[in-house]
C-alpha cells in the first residue's frame, strides 16, 4: 500500500449538481497531471506488467461428507473494552468502599487495570486495606485528591492478584481425621514489600495535609439526617 | 397582628419556587391580584405569582417599572446586598448553602472541630462547677 494520506483527498472535480462535474474530460486530464506522467515516461503512459498469478494450492476432496447439515454458530469478533472510568475517579482520588470486608473504608485510588477493576490501597498502615482490586460500581468517589506522583504502579496488573494454584494432595485414610496440617497461608514477602513501597510515598503526601490521615483511618457511615442524594461527596 | 411587609413597588422579595429559586428580586409593578412584575440585576424582567415570592423587610426607592440601569443604581444606593447578608435571614441562608456544599472530608474536619469545641466547653464547665462546689 502507498503511504496513507494525512487528510482524505478532496476531489479535483467538484460537482455542479449530482452527476455533472465542473471540469470537462480534457480539463481534468490537464488537472490530474497525466501529461506530466506521460512526459516523465517518454510520451507513453507507463504500463506495469501483470503480476504473476499465484497458482492456488490443489485441495483434496474430503473423504467424508456428513449426512445432515450441521449449523455453525455465527462468528463473534467482539473485543470487550475495559469499563469506562467515571470522570470523577482520577489517580489519587479518595474512594469510599461500599461493599465487602472493607465496607465504609476510605481508600486511595491508584489506577484502573485492564480488566476494568480499580487498583486501590489503604494505605495499609492507616486503615488496613492492602493493595486490592475493587469494582467501580461499589465505590463512591469523593472530590478529595491526593498527590500520587511519587508512586510507581506499573508492575501491578490482574495477573498479580490471581490466586495461586495449589496442587491437591491425595488424602489417604489416616489423614482424613487429621486436622488441616497447613496453617493459614502467609502473604509472600515480596507482596509485603510491594505494599510498603507503594505506601511509603503515599504516606508522605498524606501527612502533608492536616487531618487527612485520621480521615482515611475512619470509616464512612450514614448518620441521622444525612440524605445521600443531597450529599456532596 | 397587623401586616408589616407590604407588596409595593420597590419591595425586595425572595423567590421560593421555580427556576429562580433563592434569588432576591424587586417588585417593580403589580400585574393583577395574583401576579407581580419582578426584576433583578441579573435576570430578564418578568411576571411572577405572589405565591412564588416571600417578602423581605428591604425596600428600595424606584419609580414604577424602572430601566435596568436605574434599578441597579437604586439597589446600590440602598445597599440591598449588604443589608441582606447582614440580616439574620440572609445569614441563615448563606450558612445553609455552605453546609450543603461541604465535601466528605470537610464534614470529617467539621466533626473533629465540634468535638474539640465541646471538649473545651466541658472543661470550663467542670472548672466552674468545682469553684461553685467549694
Contacts between the chains, C-beta under 8 A, distances in Angstrom:
chain1	res1	chain2	res2	distance
A	94	B	104	7.9
A	94	B	105	7.3
A	96	B	104	7.2
A	106	B	104	7.9
A	142	B	103	6.7
A	142	B	104	4.6
A	142	B	105	6.7
A	143	B	103	5.5
A	143	B	104	7.9
A	144	B	103	6.5
A	144	B	104	7.0
A	144	B	105	4.5
A	211	B	105	7.9
A	211	B	108	7.0
A	211	B	109	5.4
A	211	B	112	6.3
A	212	B	105	7.4
A	214	B	108	7.6
A	214	B	112	7.2
A	215	B	105	5.7
A	215	B	108	4.8
A	215	B	109	7.8
A	218	B	108	6.7
A	220	B	104	7.1
A	230	B	100	7.0
A	231	B	104	7.6
A	232	B	100	7.0
A	232	B	101	5.8
A	232	B	102	6.5
A	232	B	103	6.2
A	232	B	104	8.0
A	233	B	103	7.1
A	233	B	104	5.0
